[in-house]
Amino acid sequence: MKKSLGLLAVLLLLPVLLSTNAFAGEAFLDKGGINNGVIGVAFQTEEGVRYKVAVSKGSETYYYDYSGPETEFYPLQLGNGEYRISLLKNISGSKYMVVHSDTILVHADNENLVYLQSIQNVRYESGMKAVQKAEELARGTQNTRDKAEAVYRYIVSNFEYDYSFNPSSDMPYIPDIEKTFRTQQGICYDFASLFAAMLRSQGIPAKLVKGYSENIEGYHAWNEVLIDGSWVTVDITYDVAMKEFTGNNMIRDKSRYHPNRYY
């Protein structure tokens, strides 16, 4: 059964870069976590102006919104090697100029460490209620799969899909796991972020994945979780929306999911 859940209303519109050397200020890069898979960016932004951070390695680039001036952390999920981190300032429409750019070298002993980190769209801290709940659910479990299934069952049993919400294509939308946990409602991006954050807080590598599923109409978000050395697919949003059809199997058929972005 293919379900229309209205997830992630639009795909990211890629910025058109007008300049690669128009430096209008100096961004601070927090490089302390690069070998754990994260880079921090801080910049004194102008009010009313939209900014993005571009994280590039080879021919692949990930774009993120940046509000500032606080440090935001972004994943370095494209493996070891040289990255270019760029801060982009909106000029008009989809046109951006580069206000700062720097190169970093990532050499992580374990490239899965990035999927344990707190980043912009999977942000968590130890004092959050969602994290405290994950700790409670993990108590007494015997292994990684048991922990993941305990969190999975809790979310599927207690949360509802928010059919009334449709994020605007003109405004950045970043999941807030505490809001999702408090309201027990959300869209696919919210649930995938919450599930990843709760698992990461318990030492379980978990990816937030965006792409397409043969079960869902439109752009979608789900998770991959590292269990017993293998990445398995979990579509917690589908199971939240279709509780009566889920049975007890957390793991989905990976062949029915077609990812194009990992976080």
C-alpha positions as CSV (number, residue, x, y, z in Angstrom):
1,M,0.0,0.0,0.0
2,K,1.4,3.3,-1.1
3,K,0.7,6.1,1.5
4,S,0.5,9.8,0.8
5,L,2.0,11.5,3.9
6,G,2.8,14.9,2.5
7,L,6.4,14.7,3.6
8,L,9.0,17.4,2.9
9,A,6.9,19.5,0.6
10,V,9.7,20.5,-1.8
11,L,13.2,19.5,-2.6
12,L,16.0,21.9,-1.7
13,L,16.6,24.5,-4.4
14,L,20.3,24.6,-5.0
15,P,21.9,28.1,-4.7
16,V,23.3,29.8,-7.8
17,L,26.8,31.0,-6.8
18,L,27.6,34.5,-8.1
19,S,31.1,34.6,-6.7
20,T,33.7,32.4,-5.1
21,N,35.9,35.2,-3.7
22,A,33.6,38.0,-2.5
23,F,34.6,37.9,1.2
24,A,32.4,40.0,3.3
25,G,33.4,38.8,6.7
26,E,35.3,36.0,8.5
27,A,33.4,32.9,9.6
28,F,34.7,30.9,12.6
29,L,35.2,27.2,12.0
30,D,35.1,24.9,15.0
31,K,37.4,22.1,13.8
32,G,37.6,20.3,17.1
33,G,35.3,17.5,16.0
34,I,36.4,16.9,12.4
35,N,37.8,13.5,13.1
36,N,34.5,12.5,14.7
37,G,32.7,13.7,11.6
38,V,31.4,17.3,12.4
39,I,32.4,20.8,11.6
40,G,31.1,23.9,13.5
41,V,30.3,27.2,11.8
42,A,29.7,30.6,13.5
43,F,29.2,33.9,11.8
44,Q,27.7,37.3,12.6
45,T,24.8,37.3,10.1
46,E,22.8,40.3,8.9
47,E,19.2,40.5,10.0
48,G,16.7,39.5,7.3
49,V,19.4,37.9,5.1
50,R,19.4,34.2,4.4
51,Y,22.6,32.3,4.7
52,K,23.7,28.7,3.8
53,V,26.6,26.5,4.6
54,A,28.0,24.3,1.8
55,V,29.9,21.2,2.7
56,S,31.7,19.8,-0.4
57,K,34.0,16.8,-1.0
58,G,34.9,16.0,-4.6
59,S,31.9,16.5,-6.9
60,E,29.3,16.2,-4.1
61,T,27.9,19.2,-2.1
62,Y,25.5,19.3,0.8
63,Y,23.7,22.6,1.5
64,Y,22.3,23.7,4.9
65,D,20.6,26.8,6.2
66,Y,22.5,28.9,8.7
67,S,20.8,31.5,11.0
68,G,23.6,32.5,13.3
69,P,25.4,33.9,15.1
70,E,25.7,30.7,17.3
71,T,27.8,27.8,16.2
72,E,25.9,25.2,14.2
73,F,27.4,21.8,13.6
74,Y,27.2,20.0,10.3
75,P,28.1,16.4,9.3
76,L,31.2,15.4,7.3
77,Q,29.5,12.3,6.1
78,L,31.3,11.9,2.7
79,G,34.2,9.9,4.1
80,N,37.8,10.7,4.9
81,G,39.6,13.2,2.8
82,E,39.6,16.9,1.9
83,Y,36.4,19.0,2.3
84,R,35.7,22.6,1.4
85,I,33.4,24.4,3.9
86,S,31.8,27.6,2.5
87,L,29.4,30.1,4.0
88,L,27.0,31.6,1.4
89,K,25.0,34.8,1.6
90,N,21.8,35.3,-0.3
91,I,21.9,38.1,-2.8
92,S,18.5,37.7,-4.5
93,G,16.2,34.8,-5.3
94,S,18.3,31.6,-5.5
95,K,21.5,33.6,-6.0
96,Y,24.3,33.5,-3.4
97,M,27.8,34.7,-3.0
98,V,30.6,33.1,-1.0
99,V,31.5,35.1,2.1
100,H,34.0,32.7,3.5
101,S,35.5,29.4,2.4
102,D,38.1,27.1,3.9
103,T,39.5,23.6,3.4
104,I,39.8,20.9,6.0
105,L,41.2,17.4,6.0
106,V,39.2,14.6,7.7
107,H,41.0,11.5,8.9
108,A,38.6,9.5,11.2
109,D,39.6,6.0,12.4
110,N,35.9,5.1,12.2
111,E,33.8,6.8,9.5
112,N,30.6,5.7,11.3
113,L,31.4,8.1,14.2
114,V,29.6,10.9,12.3
115,Y,26.3,9.1,12.8
116,L,26.7,9.4,16.6
117,Q,27.1,13.2,16.6
118,S,24.7,16.0,17.4
119,I,24.3,18.0,14.2
120,Q,21.9,20.7,13.0
121,N,19.1,18.4,11.9
122,V,19.7,15.7,14.5
123,R,20.4,17.9,17.5
124,Y,20.4,16.4,21.0
125,E,21.8,17.1,24.5
126,S,22.0,14.9,27.6
127,G,19.4,16.9,29.5
128,M,16.6,16.7,26.8
129,K,13.5,14.8,27.7
130,A,13.8,12.7,24.5
131,V,17.3,11.6,25.5
132,Q,16.2,10.9,29.1
133,K,13.4,8.7,27.7
134,A,15.9,6.9,25.4
135,E,18.0,6.1,28.5
136,E,15.0,4.8,30.3
137,L,13.9,2.6,27.4
138,A,17.5,1.2,27.0
139,R,17.7,0.1,30.6
140,G,17.6,-3.7,30.9
141,T,18.0,-4.3,27.2
142,Q,20.6,-6.9,26.1
143,N,21.9,-5.6,22.8
144,T,21.8,-2.9,20.1
145,R,18.7,-4.3,18.4
146,D,16.8,-4.5,21.6
147,K,17.6,-0.9,22.4
148,A,16.6,0.3,18.9
149,E,13.4,-1.7,19.0
150,A,12.5,-0.3,22.4
151,V,12.8,3.3,21.1
152,Y,11.0,2.3,17.9
153,R,8.0,0.7,19.7
154,Y,7.7,3.8,22.0
155,I,7.5,6.2,19.1
156,V,5.2,4.1,16.9
157,S,2.8,3.5,19.9
158,N,2.6,7.0,21.2
159,F,3.1,9.4,18.2
160,E,0.8,10.6,15.4
161,Y,1.6,11.9,12.0
162,D,0.7,15.6,11.6
163,Y,-1.3,15.8,8.4
164,S,-2.1,19.5,9.0
165,F,1.5,20.6,8.7
166,N,3.1,21.5,5.5
167,P,6.5,23.3,5.7
168,S,6.9,26.3,3.5
169,S,9.2,26.1,0.5
170,D,10.4,29.6,1.3
171,M,11.5,29.1,4.8
172,P,14.1,26.8,6.3
173,Y,12.7,23.9,8.3
174,I,14.9,22.2,10.9
175,P,13.5,19.4,13.1
176,D,13.2,20.2,16.9
177,I,13.3,16.8,18.7
178,E,12.1,18.3,22.0
179,K,9.1,19.8,20.3
180,T,8.3,16.6,18.5
181,F,8.7,14.6,21.7
182,R,6.5,17.1,23.6
183,T,3.7,17.3,21.1
184,Q,4.0,13.6,20.0
185,Q,3.3,14.8,16.5
186,G,5.4,15.5,13.4
187,I,6.2,14.8,9.8
188,C,8.8,12.3,8.4
189,Y,11.7,14.7,8.9
190,D,10.7,15.1,12.5
191,F,10.4,11.4,13.3
192,A,13.6,10.4,11.5
193,S,15.5,13.1,13.4
194,L,13.9,12.1,16.7
195,F,14.6,8.4,16.2
196,A,18.2,9.1,15.1
197,A,18.9,11.4,18.1
198,M,17.5,9.0,20.6
199,L,19.6,6.1,19.2
200,R,22.7,8.2,18.9
201,S,22.4,9.3,22.5
202,Q,22.6,5.6,23.4
203,G,25.7,5.0,21.4
204,I,23.9,3.5,18.4
205,P,25.0,4.9,15.0
206,A,21.9,6.0,13.1
207,K,21.5,7.9,9.8
208,L,18.8,10.3,8.9
209,V,18.1,9.5,5.2
210,K,16.3,11.5,2.6
211,G,15.1,10.2,-0.8
212,Y,12.2,8.2,-2.2
213,S,10.3,5.1,-1.1
214,E,8.1,2.8,-3.1
215,N,5.7,2.9,-0.1
216,I,5.4,6.7,0.1
217,E,4.3,9.3,-2.4
218,G,6.8,12.2,-2.7
219,Y,10.1,13.1,-1.0
220,H,10.6,11.2,2.2
221,A,12.8,10.8,5.3
222,W,13.6,7.6,7.1
223,N,16.5,6.0,9.0
224,E,19.3,3.5,8.7
225,V,20.6,1.9,11.9
226,L,23.8,0.0,12.4
227,I,22.9,-3.3,14.0
228,D,25.3,-6.2,14.3
229,G,27.7,-4.6,11.8
230,S,25.0,-4.0,9.1
231,W,23.0,-0.9,8.2
232,V,19.2,-1.8,8.3
233,T,16.3,0.4,7.1
234,V,13.7,1.6,9.5
235,D,10.7,3.7,8.3
236,I,9.3,4.9,11.5
237,T,7.0,7.5,9.9
238,Y,5.2,4.9,7.8
239,D,4.7,2.7,10.9
240,V,3.5,5.7,13.0
241,A,0.9,6.4,10.3
242,M,-0.1,2.8,9.6
243,K,0.0,1.3,13.1
244,E,-2.6,-1.4,12.2
245,F,-0.4,-2.7,9.4
246,T,3.1,-2.7,11.0
247,G,3.1,-6.0,12.9
248,N,6.3,-6.4,15.0
249,N,9.0,-6.0,12.4
250,M,11.0,-2.8,12.7
251,I,13.3,-3.5,9.7
252,R,12.1,-2.7,6.2
253,D,13.1,-4.1,2.8
254,K,16.0,-1.8,1.8
255,S,15.4,-2.5,-1.9
256,R,12.2,-0.4,-1.7
257,Y,14.0,2.7,-0.5
258,H,16.1,5.0,-2.8
259,P,18.2,7.4,-0.8
260,N,20.0,10.5,-2.2
261,R,21.0,12.2,1.1
262,Y,22.5,10.9,4.3
263,Y,22.9,12.9,7.6
